[in-house]
């Protein structure tokens, strides 16, 4: 998966506050299309970068996303790289 600006924003949003729902992640990451955030979160989950600790839609509750160990490691590495590249 390519690490696009939008992908990095979503990871940073989840890192900043674990337990956010799809809607909350989308709002804070600046993504207005609910279908787009659902697909992105699903891909990140499939890659093992985030996990859903909420009841989820199948049980009638909201998702609650948090970074996995791999997600934290990736976020840490990309955060350092972007800080070094900044003027």
N, C-alpha and C positions, 0 to 999 in steps of 0.2 A: 504494500500500500504506500502510495506517495504521501509524504508529510506536507500537506498544503497548509496555507495560512489558516484556513477554517478548521482543519484537523487539530493543529496546534492550539488554536483558541479554545476548542472544546476540551482538550486535555488540560489546559491551564485552568479553565473554569471549574472542572471537576476536581482538580488538585486544590484549588483555593477553597472549595467548600464541598466536601463529600455529602452525599445523600440527596442531591438535587434530582428532581424529576426531569423527564424529557423536555417539558415546557420550560422549566426554569433554566436548564442548560442552554436551550435555544435562545431565550431572552438575554441571558448574560453573555453569551458568545456572539450575539448579533446575527442570529440566523432566524429569518422570519418564516421560512417554509417548514411546516411540521413534518412533511414527508421526507424532506432532506435530512433533518436532524435525526429522524427515526432510522433512516438508512445508514447514516454516519455512525450513530451509536451502535447499531447492529454490527457493522463492520469492525469497529473498535472492540466490541465484545467478542466477536469471533476470533480476533487476533490475540485475545487474552490480555488486552491493555486496560480494560475496565470490567467491572462486575456489577451486577444488579443485586443489591441487598434488600430491596423493597419487595412487597408482595407481588408487584407487577400486574399487568392488565388481566392476565388469566384468572387472577384471584380477586379482581375488582379494586385493586389498589394501585397507587402510583409506583413507578420505578424509583429507585434510589441508587444513583450511580456513584461509584468510587473507583479510584485507580487501583490496579493490582500492583504487585511488586514490579512486574515488567513495565507497567505503565509509569510508575514512579521513576524507575530507572531511565526510561526513554525521556520523560519530561525533564528530569534533571539534566540529562545530556543535551537536549535541545535548548533548554534554558541557558545553560552555560555557553553554548555555541552562539546563540543570538545575542547574549550580553557582550561577548568578545567582538562580534561583528558590528555592534552599535558604535557610532562615533562618540 
